[in-house]
Amino acid sequence: MDIPWQNSLAIWLPFPVVATVVLVLSISYYVYHLSSARCSIVCGVAFALLTTIPILLVVLILTDIFFVSSTKSNMGIKQAWATNQSIAKMEEMLLFTYYGVYGLLLLLLVIIFPITYFSYQAIRTAESSRWNIFRGLMCSLFPMVVLVAIIIVSIAYSMGNIPASDTNTYKQLNLIGQLDLPYRKIENGLISAINCVLLIGMIHCIIYTAFGMTILPVNLVKGRPNDDREQQGIEESLA
């Protein structure tokens, strides 16, 4: 039995509505306020995505929660349409939606942000925009190579020695082996890559925040700069 259209509409309608409203508001704000600062079109795209994607993630999580709660009535009884087939279909749609939003986030962080940074510098310094966009692409190439390498290593990583055949672990692995292992290896590779990226981001967040500067006083470890260097920094800031 398929999901009734009323339930499906109530589950999915807030997602495109919120996305459209946030996009319109961000584009309007960029056109009327930030365009006067001589920002490029790439900056406008980055600004729109930066304001839209976090809100979409929050709305998607709420959509997922609402779907789970809609499978049961107010009395806690399972709905008649909440069969295994319909639930699996909806979970697949939610999964691909998560992949799409995370893909936009990855595109924003790896490609659009470097191009935006260098194109903004081109406007401020009157340099060639094509050359700066090329530098942005080259800057985004390194994290892409690192991400692909992490995924490949995670997929090809061996699980170690196989346990004895009379143990529960072997039975569980035997059950997993009957499933789609190539798909699960790719999924595990993506999960490992996301965890590595989160770990790197957490380390940078700890180092470059006030808390990180407090527990890791890098400037004090390097030593106090001499007077000539401080005077040069003051003159450069006043110039």
N, C-alpha and C positions, 0 to 999 in steps of 0.2 A: 504494500500500500504506500502510495506517494504522500509526501508532506502536503497538507492543505495549503492552498495559495495564500490564505489569510496568515497562517503561521510563517510561511516563507517570506511573505512581504514584510511582516513585522520584524523578522530577523534581519533581512538584508537592506531594507529601505534606509535606515539611518546611515549606513556606510557610504553610499554614493551622495546622499544629501549633505552630510558633513564634509565630504571631500570637495564637493562643488562649492559650498559656502566658503570654506577655508581658502580654496584656490582663488575665488573671486575677490575675497577680502585682501589676500596677500598681493595679488596682481594690482588691485586698486591702490593699495598703500604704496607699492613700488612706483606706479605711474605718477601718482600725485605728490609723492614726498621724496623718494630716492632717485628718481630719474633726473631731478635738477642737480644732483651731485655728480653728474656725468658718469654714472655706472653703466656698464655694458649690458647687453641682452643676457649674456651668460650669468651675470650677477643677479639679474631678475629671476632667471630660471632657478638658480641656486637658492635664492631667498624664498621663492614659492615652494620649492620642495622641502626646504628646511623647516618651514612652518606647517606644512601639510603632513609630512610623513609621521612625525611624533603623534599628532592628533589621530591619524589613521590607525596607528598601532593601538592607541588607547581604545578607540571605537571598535577595532577588531577584537580585542580582548573582551570587551563588553558584549559584542555580538556572540562570541563563543560561549560566554556565561549564559546569555539569554537563551541560546539554543539548547544548552544542557537543561536549563530549568523548564523549558517549554515541552520537554518530552514527558513531563509528569503534570498531573492536575494539581489543584490546590490541596487536595486530600492526600497527595503523595502516590496516587495510582498512575500507573504507566498509561500514556495515551494509546488509543487504538492504532494510530498511524505510525507510532514509534517502533517500527520493526527493525530488525537487524540490517535489512537492505537499505531502508530509508535513512537510518542513522549513519551507515557507512557512506552513503552517497553525500550526505551533508558534511560529514567529517572530511571527505575528500575535497569538497569545494572549499571548506575552511583551510585545509592544508595548502592548497594551491594559492589561496589568497594570502596566507602567511608568507609563502615563498615569493609572491609578487611584491609584497611590501618590503620584505627584507632585501629583495633584489634591487628595488629602488633605493633603499638605504645604502647598499653596497655601491651602487652606481654614483650616488651622491658623494660618498666619502672618498672613493678611489679615483674617480674620473672628473666629476663636475667641480669639486672643491679645488683641486690643483689648477684646472683651467681657469676657474674664477679668480684665484689668487693672482696668477700671472697676467691675466687680461686686465685686472684692476690696476696692477702695477704698470701695465702698458699705457693706460689712460693717464695715470699720474705722471709718468716720466716721458710721455710722448714717444715711446719706442714702437717698433713694428709689432702690430698686433698678431700677425701670423707667426712671427718668431716666438713670441711669448706663449701663444697657444701651443706651439710645438714643444716648448719647454715644459708646459703643463702636462702634455701627453707623455713626455719622457719621465716626468716626475711621477705620474700615475702608473708607469710601466713597472717600476720596482715593486710596489706593494702587490700588484697583480701577479707578478712572477712568484713572489713569496707566498701568496695565497694559494696559487696553483700547486706549488711545491709541497705545501702543508697538506693539501687535499690528496695529492698522489702518494705521499709518504703514509698518510693515515689509512688510505685504501689498501696499500700494499703491505702494511705492517702485519707481521705474523702474530697469531694469538698465543703462541707458545706451544708447549707440549700438550698433547691430547690426554686427558685423564683416563683412568682405567674404565673398562666397559661396565663394571658392576657398581659404579657410583652414580649418584643422582646428577652430578654435573655432566657426566657423559650422556645421560638420558636427555637432559635439557638441551645440550648441544646437538644431539641427534634430532630432536624436535625442531630446533632452529634450522638445521641443515636441510630439512624438508621444505623450508620456505624459500623465498626468492633471495638467495644470497647476494647476487650482484647488486640488486637494489639496496640491500641492507648495508653492503660495504660502502657504496656511494653515500648513503645517508650517514653512516658512521664517520666517513671522511669529512663530510660537510659539518657535522657536529663538532669534530675535533678541530677543524679550521676555525669555526666560530668561537670555540673555547680558547684557542690560542690568541685570536684577535682580542677577545675580551680580557685575557691576561695581560697582553701588551698594553691595551688601553688603560687597564687598572693601574699598571705600574707607572705609566706616564701621568695618570691622574694623581697618583700619590706624590710623585716627584714635583709636579708643576703646580700644585695647589698650596694654599697657605699651610695646611697640615704637613704636607710633604716638605716644604721649606723649613718648617720648624724642627722636624725630626731628622732631616737630611740637610743641614746647612752647608751646601756645596761651596758657597762663596767664602765661608769662614774656613773650610777645609783647605781651599786653594790659597788662602792667605789674603791679607789686606793689600789692595793695590797701592802703588806708590803715589806720591803727590803729583808727579808729572802726568801720570795717566788720568788721575781724577780731574786735573785742570784741563787736560785735553778733552775729556768727556763733557765738561761744563761748557767749554768754548764751542764744541760741536753742537750741543743742544741749543745754545743761544744763537748760533749762526743761521 
